[in-house]
Amino acid sequence: MTTSSRWRALTHHHLLWPVAVLVFLLLVNVPFTPDFFSVRMTDGHLYGSLVSIVLFGSPLILVAVGMTLVIATGGIDLSVGAVAAITGALACSYISDQADQSALSGVLLAMGLGLLAAVVCGLWNGFLVARMGIQPIIATLIIMVAGRGVAQLITNGQIITINSEPYKLIGGGYWLALPFSIFVVAVVVAVTVALTRRTALGLLVESVGGNAEASRLVGIRSRRIKIMVYAFCALCAGIAGLMISSNTSAADGNNAGLWIELDAILAVVIGGTSLLGGRFSIGGTVVGALVIQTLTTTIYTIGVPTQTNLVFKAAVVIVVCLLQSPKFRAKVFGAKFGARSGAKGNAKPAAAPADTAAATEAAPKMEVS
């Protein structure tokens, strides 16, 4: 491969702009925090801004990974924040009732109950979308609204605090000098990539997102695929809920995971996955989630007023999305920078031979809704 072809492959890679924005946001912090990139060892644990970004961004990465598969099928899941709250509330409520809150068996059972509830919520969402034919935004809105109430009922409207060292390990503990949550995220991402890229599952998900009815007609059980991805998304949200409650050693049914669904959707979009469904990128989603978390860190680092930080975040997200648009890049930077989609998605097919075109027009056409 020549140098020019390597450069062309690099500049046309779908992760170029998300990674570029991530690097830019990291560099912005340096003037305000000179030791931003420094990582130090204290009491056998690694500390630093970069470690904190990954630590606090772990729940978002998990939720965004699950959201990626849902969006790839042409759906959306607005209930992940409420599912995270329910999972944390159930786990902490069960642990708080134990005589020995540090008993490993009790902690594992509490986690199992919370994750089971999360999967049930996901199966319910999948049932409404795939079996009942309800629009995903409406079907998941039900648990988004009702789920907060369920979490409040579990906690009796109070913030449940616990003192459990095994449970604290999930979101606030360390292992091999690194935050334990990083290993949890790494395992989930690795398993997801293996299942979607090393098996036919990823292709099935993309085909359902491209055209669910056409997929069903060729033998793909599109309804089962949709139910499965909603259950997986809820499972990821449940693990994130355990992390959130573990990091604070408390369950807050009202604020845990609040608006995380919006950040997850932004992370998926920044990562290059289309909201229309079809092709998806797990790696892009992870980068997108890191962009969102780095942006949040940057907002606090540079001292943006609290009342305007949401506006600042929205402005940065708009810039990232515009940079990913080939049409925008072609208009602003010239056709060369917008050529990526022109060479792929927006390329016009070559003119068909006359006899082939005539045969195509003469052939009967079937439209699949």
C-alpha positions as CSV (number, residue, x, y, z in Angstrom):
1,M,0.0,0.0,0.0
2,T,1.4,3.4,-1.0
3,T,1.7,6.4,1.2
4,S,-1.0,8.2,-0.7
5,S,-3.4,5.3,-0.4
6,R,-2.7,5.0,3.3
7,W,-3.4,8.7,3.8
8,R,-6.6,8.4,1.8
9,A,-7.7,5.5,3.9
10,L,-7.0,7.4,7.1
11,T,-8.7,10.6,6.0
12,H,-11.8,8.6,4.8
13,H,-12.1,6.5,8.0
14,H,-15.4,7.0,9.7
15,L,-13.7,7.5,13.1
16,L,-11.4,10.3,11.9
17,W,-13.6,13.3,13.0
18,P,-14.8,11.8,16.3
19,V,-11.2,11.0,17.3
20,A,-10.1,14.4,16.1
21,V,-12.7,16.2,18.2
22,L,-11.8,14.0,21.2
23,V,-8.1,14.9,20.9
24,F,-9.0,18.6,20.5
25,L,-11.2,18.5,23.6
26,L,-8.4,16.9,25.6
27,L,-5.9,19.5,24.4
28,V,-8.3,22.3,25.4
29,N,-7.9,21.3,29.0
30,V,-4.1,21.7,29.1
31,P,-4.0,25.5,29.4
32,F,-6.4,25.3,32.4
33,T,-4.9,22.2,33.9
34,P,-1.2,21.9,33.0
35,D,-0.9,18.4,34.5
36,F,-4.1,17.2,32.7
37,F,-2.3,14.3,31.0
38,S,-0.3,13.2,34.0
39,V,-1.2,9.9,35.6
40,R,0.2,9.2,39.1
41,M,0.2,6.2,41.4
42,T,-1.2,6.7,44.9
43,D,-1.7,3.8,47.3
44,G,-1.4,1.4,44.5
45,H,-4.1,3.1,42.4
46,L,-3.8,5.1,39.3
47,Y,-5.2,8.6,39.4
48,G,-5.4,11.4,36.9
49,S,-7.8,13.3,34.6
50,L,-7.6,10.7,31.9
51,V,-8.4,7.9,34.4
52,S,-11.3,9.9,35.7
53,I,-12.8,10.5,32.3
54,V,-12.9,6.7,31.6
55,L,-14.1,6.0,35.1
56,F,-17.0,8.4,35.1
57,G,-17.7,7.7,31.4
58,S,-18.1,3.9,32.0
59,P,-21.9,4.0,32.6
60,L,-22.4,6.1,29.5
61,I,-20.3,3.8,27.4
62,L,-22.3,0.8,28.5
63,V,-25.6,2.4,27.8
64,A,-24.4,3.7,24.5
65,V,-23.2,0.3,23.4
66,G,-26.7,-1.2,24.1
67,M,-28.3,1.8,22.4
68,T,-26.2,1.3,19.3
69,L,-27.8,-2.1,18.6
70,V,-31.3,-0.7,19.2
71,I,-30.7,2.2,16.8
72,A,-29.2,-0.2,14.3
73,T,-32.5,-1.9,14.1
74,G,-34.2,1.4,13.4
75,G,-35.5,1.9,17.0
76,I,-34.7,4.0,20.0
77,D,-34.8,3.4,23.7
78,L,-35.7,6.3,26.0
79,S,-36.1,4.1,29.1
80,V,-32.4,3.3,29.8
81,G,-32.1,6.0,32.5
82,A,-35.2,4.7,34.3
83,V,-33.9,1.1,34.0
84,A,-30.6,2.1,35.5
85,A,-32.5,3.8,38.4
86,I,-34.7,0.6,39.0
87,T,-31.6,-1.7,38.9
88,G,-29.7,0.4,41.4
89,A,-32.7,0.9,43.7
90,L,-33.4,-2.9,43.8
91,A,-29.8,-3.8,44.5
92,C,-29.3,-1.2,47.2
93,S,-32.7,-1.9,48.8
94,Y,-31.9,-5.6,49.1
95,I,-28.4,-5.0,50.4
96,S,-29.7,-2.5,53.0
97,D,-32.0,-5.1,54.5
98,Q,-29.2,-7.6,55.0
99,A,-27.6,-8.1,58.5
100,D,-24.2,-8.3,56.9
101,Q,-24.1,-5.9,53.9
102,S,-20.6,-7.0,52.9
103,A,-21.7,-10.7,52.5
104,L,-20.7,-11.6,49.0
105,S,-23.7,-14.0,48.5
106,G,-26.1,-11.2,49.4
107,V,-24.4,-8.7,47.1
108,L,-24.4,-11.1,44.1
109,L,-28.1,-11.9,44.7
110,A,-28.9,-8.2,44.9
111,M,-27.0,-7.6,41.6
112,G,-28.8,-10.6,40.0
113,L,-32.2,-9.2,41.1
114,G,-31.4,-5.8,39.7
115,L,-30.2,-7.1,36.4
116,L,-33.2,-9.5,36.1
117,A,-35.5,-6.5,36.5
118,A,-33.6,-4.7,33.8
119,V,-33.9,-7.5,31.4
120,V,-37.6,-7.8,32.1
121,C,-38.0,-4.1,31.2
122,G,-36.1,-4.7,28.0
123,L,-38.2,-7.6,27.1
124,W,-41.3,-5.5,27.7
125,N,-40.0,-2.8,25.4
126,G,-39.1,-5.4,22.7
127,F,-42.6,-6.9,23.0
128,L,-44.3,-3.6,22.6
129,V,-42.1,-2.7,19.6
130,A,-41.8,-6.0,17.8
131,R,-45.1,-7.8,18.7
132,M,-47.5,-5.0,19.2
133,G,-46.2,-2.7,16.5
134,I,-45.9,0.4,18.8
135,Q,-43.5,3.1,17.7
136,P,-40.2,2.6,19.7
137,I,-40.2,6.2,21.0
138,I,-43.7,5.7,22.5
139,A,-43.1,2.1,23.7
140,T,-39.9,3.1,25.6
141,L,-41.4,6.3,26.8
142,I,-43.7,4.2,29.0
143,I,-40.9,2.9,31.2
144,M,-39.0,6.2,31.0
145,V,-42.0,7.8,32.8
146,A,-43.3,4.9,34.9
147,G,-39.8,3.5,35.7
148,R,-38.9,6.5,37.8
149,G,-42.0,6.0,39.8
150,V,-41.2,2.3,40.3
151,A,-37.7,3.3,41.5
152,Q,-39.2,5.8,43.9
153,L,-41.6,3.1,45.2
154,I,-38.7,0.7,45.8
155,T,-36.8,3.3,47.8
156,N,-40.0,4.8,49.4
157,G,-39.0,8.1,48.0
158,Q,-35.8,8.2,50.0
159,I,-32.1,7.9,49.1
160,I,-31.0,4.5,50.3
161,T,-27.4,4.4,51.5
162,I,-25.4,1.2,52.0
163,N,-22.0,0.3,53.4
164,S,-20.9,-2.7,51.3
165,E,-17.3,-3.1,50.2
166,P,-18.0,-5.9,47.6
167,Y,-20.8,-3.8,46.0
168,K,-18.6,-0.6,46.0
169,L,-16.0,-2.5,43.9
170,I,-18.3,-2.3,40.8
171,G,-18.3,1.4,40.3
172,G,-15.9,2.8,42.8
173,G,-13.3,0.1,43.4
174,Y,-9.9,-0.6,41.9
175,W,-8.3,-3.8,40.5
176,L,-4.8,-4.1,39.2
177,A,-4.3,-0.3,39.9
178,L,-7.2,0.6,37.5
179,P,-10.8,1.3,38.2
180,F,-12.8,-1.9,38.2
181,S,-15.5,-0.4,36.0
182,I,-13.0,-0.1,33.2
183,F,-12.6,-3.9,33.1
184,V,-16.4,-4.3,33.2
185,V,-16.8,-2.0,30.2
186,A,-13.9,-3.7,28.4
187,V,-15.6,-7.1,28.8
188,V,-19.0,-5.9,27.6
189,V,-17.6,-4.1,24.6
190,A,-15.4,-7.1,23.7
191,V,-18.3,-9.5,23.9
192,T,-20.5,-7.2,21.9
193,V,-17.9,-6.8,19.2
194,A,-17.3,-10.6,19.1
195,L,-21.0,-11.4,18.8
196,T,-21.7,-8.8,16.2
197,R,-18.6,-8.9,14.1
198,R,-17.4,-12.6,14.5
199,T,-20.8,-14.1,14.0
200,A,-23.8,-13.4,11.7
201,L,-25.6,-11.5,14.4
202,G,-24.3,-8.1,13.4
203,L,-25.4,-8.7,9.8
204,L,-28.8,-9.8,11.0
205,V,-29.2,-6.6,13.1
206,E,-28.1,-4.4,10.2
207,S,-30.5,-6.2,7.8
208,V,-33.4,-5.7,10.2
209,G,-32.5,-2.0,10.5
210,G,-32.3,-1.7,6.7
211,N,-35.7,-3.2,6.0
212,A,-37.4,-5.3,8.7
213,E,-40.2,-6.6,6.5
214,A,-37.8,-7.6,3.7
215,S,-35.6,-9.4,6.3
216,R,-38.7,-11.3,7.5
217,L,-39.6,-12.3,4.0
218,V,-36.2,-13.8,3.4
219,G,-36.4,-15.9,6.6
220,I,-34.8,-13.6,9.2
221,R,-36.9,-13.5,12.4
222,S,-36.8,-9.7,12.7
223,R,-39.2,-9.6,15.6
224,R,-36.9,-11.9,17.7
225,I,-33.9,-9.8,16.7
226,K,-35.6,-6.6,17.9
227,I,-36.7,-8.2,21.2
228,M,-33.2,-9.4,21.8
229,V,-31.5,-6.0,21.2
230,Y,-33.9,-4.2,23.5
231,A,-33.2,-6.8,26.2
232,F,-29.5,-6.4,25.7
233,C,-29.8,-2.6,25.8
234,A,-31.7,-2.9,29.1
235,L,-29.0,-5.2,30.5
236,C,-26.3,-2.7,29.6
237,A,-28.4,0.0,31.3
238,G,-28.8,-2.3,34.4
239,I,-25.0,-2.8,34.7
240,A,-24.6,1.0,34.3
241,G,-27.2,1.4,37.1
242,L,-25.2,-0.8,39.4
243,M,-22.1,1.2,38.6
244,I,-23.8,4.5,39.4
245,S,-25.3,3.4,42.7
246,S,-22.0,1.6,43.6
247,N,-19.9,4.7,43.0
248,T,-22.0,6.7,45.5
249,S,-22.9,3.7,47.7
250,A,-26.5,4.9,47.5
251,A,-29.6,4.6,45.4
252,D,-31.4,7.7,44.2
253,G,-34.5,6.7,42.3
254,N,-35.1,10.2,41.1
255,N,-31.7,11.3,39.9
256,A,-29.8,8.1,39.1
257,G,-29.2,7.9,35.3
258,L,-31.2,11.1,34.7
259,W,-31.0,12.1,31.0
260,I,-28.3,9.4,30.3
261,E,-30.5,8.3,27.4
262,L,-29.9,11.6,25.6
263,D,-26.1,11.4,26.1
264,A,-26.2,7.8,24.9
265,I,-28.1,8.8,21.7
266,L,-25.6,11.6,21.1
267,A,-22.7,9.2,21.6
268,V,-24.1,6.8,19.0
269,V,-24.7,9.6,16.5
270,I,-21.2,11.1,17.0
271,G,-19.8,7.6,16.5
272,G,-21.3,7.5,13.0
273,T,-24.3,5.2,13.4
274,S,-27.3,6.5,11.5
275,L,-30.6,7.0,13.4
276,L,-32.4,5.5,10.4
277,G,-30.9,2.1,11.2
278,G,-28.6,-0.3,9.3
279,R,-24.8,0.0,9.6
280,F,-23.4,0.6,13.1
281,S,-20.1,1.0,14.7
282,I,-19.4,-0.1,18.3
283,G,-15.9,1.5,18.2
284,G,-17.4,4.7,17.0
285,T,-19.9,4.6,19.9
286,V,-17.2,4.2,22.5
287,V,-15.3,7.2,21.0
288,G,-18.5,9.2,20.9
289,A,-19.2,8.4,24.6
290,L,-15.7,9.5,25.5
291,V,-16.3,12.7,23.6
292,I,-19.4,13.4,25.6
293,Q,-17.6,12.6,28.9
294,T,-14.5,14.6,27.9
295,L,-16.8,17.5,27.0
296,T,-18.5,17.4,30.4
297,T,-15.0,17.4,32.1
298,T,-13.9,20.3,29.9
299,I,-17.0,22.3,30.7
300,Y,-16.1,22.2,34.4
301,T,-12.4,22.6,33.8
302,I,-12.7,25.9,31.8
303,G,-15.2,27.2,34.2
304,V,-18.3,27.5,32.0
305,P,-21.2,28.8,34.1
306,T,-23.5,26.0,35.3
307,Q,-26.6,27.6,33.8
308,T,-25.1,27.6,30.3
309,N,-23.2,24.3,30.2
310,L,-26.0,22.5,28.4
311,V,-26.0,25.2,25.7
312,F,-22.2,24.8,25.4
313,K,-22.5,21.0,25.2
314,A,-25.2,21.3,22.5
315,A,-23.1,23.7,20.5
316,V,-20.1,21.3,20.5
317,V,-22.3,18.4,19.5
318,I,-23.7,20.3,16.6
319,V,-20.1,21.1,15.4
320,V,-19.2,17.4,15.7
321,C,-22.2,16.3,13.7
322,L,-21.6,18.9,11.0
323,L,-18.0,17.8,10.7
324,Q,-19.3,14.3,10.1
325,S,-21.6,15.4,7.3
326,P,-19.9,15.0,3.9
327,K,-22.1,17.6,2.3
328,F,-21.1,20.2,5.0
329,R,-17.4,19.4,4.6
330,A,-17.7,19.6,0.8
331,K,-19.3,23.1,1.0
332,V,-16.9,24.4,3.7
333,F,-13.6,22.7,3.0
334,G,-14.1,21.7,-0.6
335,A,-15.1,18.6,-2.5
336,K,-11.9,16.7,-1.5
337,F,-12.9,16.6,2.2
338,G,-16.4,15.5,1.4
339,A,-15.4,12.8,-1.0
340,R,-15.7,10.0,1.6
341,S,-19.5,9.5,1.2
342,G,-19.3,10.4,-2.5
343,A,-17.1,7.4,-3.0
344,K,-19.5,5.2,-1.0
345,G,-22.9,6.2,0.1
346,N,-23.7,9.0,-2.2
347,A,-21.9,7.7,-5.3
348,K,-24.1,7.6,-8.4
349,P,-24.2,4.2,-10.1
350,A,-22.8,4.0,-13.6
351,A,-25.2,4.2,-16.4
352,A,-26.6,0.7,-17.2
353,P,-26.4,-0.6,-20.7
354,A,-29.4,0.0,-22.9
355,D,-30.6,-3.6,-22.9
356,T,-30.2,-4.0,-19.2
357,A,-32.0,-0.7,-18.5
358,A,-34.8,-1.8,-20.8
359,A,-35.1,-5.2,-19.1
360,T,-35.2,-3.5,-15.7
361,E,-38.0,-1.2,-16.7
362,A,-39.9,-4.1,-18.3
363,A,-39.5,-6.3,-15.2
364,P,-42.3,-6.1,-12.6
365,K,-41.4,-4.2,-9.5
366,M,-42.3,-5.2,-5.9
367,E,-42.3,-2.6,-3.1
368,V,-41.9,-3.8,0.5
369,S,-43.2,-1.4,3.1
